[in-house]
Amino acid sequence: MVREFFISIYLLIFRITFHLLNFIPSKEKTTLVASFGDNISHVAEELEATTNTEIVILKATGCKKDFKHISSAKIIDFQSKNPINFVSSIFHLATSKVIFIDNYFGFLSVMNFKPEVICVQLWHAAGAIKRFGLTDPSIEQRSQKAIKRFKAVYERFHYVVVGSEKMAAIFRKSFDLKPENILRTGIPRTDFFFDKQKTSEVRKELAREFPVINEKKVLLYAPTFRDDQLQSPDLALDLDRLHKELSDEYVLFLRLHPAVSSQLNDKYPDFVIDVKNYENINHLLLVTDILISDYSSIPFEYSLLEKPMIFYSYDLENYQTSRGFWEDYHKSMPGPVVNNTEEVLSVIRNNSFSLKQIKQFANEWNQYSKGNSSQSLISFVYEQPESAKVLNQ
């Protein structure tokens, strides 16, 4: 009740401010609202290189990217606690012809766009293991007012960008979309994996920053954050066992939530490397030899590299009950599903991977991501006739 009250107050202020500023004529301007930032970054780069649109990037709380490489972009910290930034952000949203977002943003529920405006949902995952949106099991505990707000947000999406038909079907159910809301241009940030020059440069940069990878293979452990880890920030992997068995051949990169990584000590400085603050996960994937994940979306993009994966799902039954999965977890994952550290070690020792399975997984989920996704997206949005683009007005 208290939470809903404060959300209502925030949205009321947003609605009034947006309504007043919406009388100002739209400009040839694109505003991008970044929560995760990877897709936003690639889209902004393409906008700067190929269009004359004014570019504004609104950084939501928690966005780690600085976007300084987009030299022509105006970058604003979109925080309601800063009144000037708050009003300025709404001004740009109200006066832009195109809006890109990469997450769920509740303020969309009170924005009534002008007829010429297009809102594109880039999302932050190329695929989905967990249910979300209207299919999330937790929605049953939310109030009718909250559910109405969720639906109002989804109704503002003129287009949702997808990399595959599998994800298109998931979005249609999760956001209650129509077929014409699906934009099959591929996931912008996957363009990186197809850029030989850029990937070569990144490999060299990482080798300089982490010289140990010139001598050893890289294990990357990048699990999903669990809510209870704030109270019990323990690492599920047994680092002592991993160090004993693997340190001669491997180095372990840990990409964890700060609440978990803050509990780690420097017991194995030559084996364990904390990479939670490294900005771009896709850069780390380039030098990763084996990915250890669980329910995150990282494997969908990592599969493009056709390298081994282990799915360490020690709490599978509980997680499935609380979050819900789209498919049978064991059957749909492109690698061994294990429950403890000893099983992780066994898989690595025995090289129990199927690269054929990984390639099939990559083709299935990255159907439209072929290296030109950003270009295709910008071409569609900015070069198509207005009558062919504007929907749901």
Helices and strands as residue ranges (DSSP letters): H 2-21, E 27-34, H 38-50, E 54-59, E 74-77, H 83-94, E 96-101, G 106-110, E 118-121, G 133-135, G 137-141, H 144-154, E 159-161, H 165-175, G 179-181, E 182-183, G 188-194, H 196-209, G 211-214, E 217-221, G 227-230, H 239-246, E 250-254, H 258-261, E 272-274, H 281-287, E 290-293, H 298-302, G 303-305, E 309-312, H 316-323, H 329-332, E 337-338, H 341-350, H 355-365, H 373-383, H 386-389
